[in-house]
Amino acid sequence: MNKIVITAFIIALFSACTDSKPKNNSGFEINGNLSNSKSEVIYLEKLSQKGPMVVDSVTINEKGEFLINNYSPSVGFYRLRLSNSNFAMLVLDSAQKITITGDARDLGNTYKVEGSPDTKLYLEYNELAKGQKIRTDSLESVFNNALIVQKLDSLSADSLSKELQIPYEKMIVSYSDIIAKKIKENPSSLASIMAIQQIKPEIYLDVYKALDKGLTEKYPNNEDIKSFHGMVQQTEMMVSRTQAIKVGAEAPELILPMPNDKDLPLSALRGKVVLIDFWASWCGPCRKELPNVKRCYEKYKSKGFEILGVSLDKNRDEWIEAISKEGLTWPQVSDLKFWQSEAVQIYAVQSIPYTVLIDKNGIIIATDLRGAELDKKLAEVLK
């Protein structure tokens, strides 16, 4: 079924995990009328960290009608469920009088709601997402069909992939702009929290902040909204750090201990082209990339190239063993603080392997170089 899956963050955010069921003192009710019903039980569930939690239920009568009015919901995400694969997502608040219609055989794709503005907005976002998926899937089909029909070799397949990347990226930008505009038009809606996670915070930070402001003003004492506010603040900090390590900026100083416990400042390598290589002994993709990094080091070290390995390890013995086993001869540093490493914070590292290439003057000239791209860039810089 074509539904947007609410992310783990949203489920965790609105997660009043309690066995108590607030009685209805607010006048809240859901009036339903479903076609093709089999006089079955329909459940109202609140999304929680432990999974959907049933808060009310009722049997649909022979006319397809039902009334849920024994529960007073706190603000959050809910679903009306006929089965685990057949349900309608709702964004509810107390005191709402809601009418829901649809086909019981396919409730998730047919339901319509009146009386819940947030749910109606959720459905609008959902339709936009389904349209976007159809467009991106069509591009993927073009690529897959070409592979089969034209029997493309790896070089031709790579060329076609790069060619299709252009319209794909245009689709993403266009869709993100539409979502951002709609969120700005609805900055106090819970449904917008779901939608905002489809757009990149480093590009649309103003939209994140607008939603944070709108929800905080509407729900000033809501602990879940306070949590969202904290997430936005962390996002803003991360975006700020990311901006600080853009190409053309001066690489921030790093001073971390080597295996011999002596500190090695990044600035001590000034005068050479330096690749800061973020890795860890426990990181499979990092270990897989290391042979390529070694080849580049051997090829260019006599031309003024150096590497500073920055490990996100937390076990000293495993770190040192990996250095030895992989035959890494360039400088290595780590504060052994895992993802809490000072280096992660300073360089806004979100995944590894990750690299930052800086020139002889300490200016960032490229990021996230791997494979052939690393060799190509080094050949260009060190020619």
Protein Blocks (a to p, Z undefined) as FASTA:
>chain_A
ZZddddfklmmmmocccfbdcddfeopacddddehiahiacddddddfkopcdfbdcddd
fkopacdfkbccdeddddddfbfklccdddddehiacdddddfklmmlmgccehilklmm
mmmmmmmmmmmmmmmmmmmmmmmmmmmmnopafklmmmmmmmmmmmmmmmmmmmmmmmmm
mmmmmmmbfklmmmmmmpcfklmmmmmmmmmmmmmmmmmmbmklmmmmmmmmmmmmmmmm
mmmmgghiacdddddddfkopacdfklmgoiacddddddfklmklmmmmmmmmmmmmmmm
mnopacddddfbfbfklmmmmmmmnopabdcddehlajmbfklmmnopabdcddddddfk
opafbehiahjllmmmmmmmmZZ
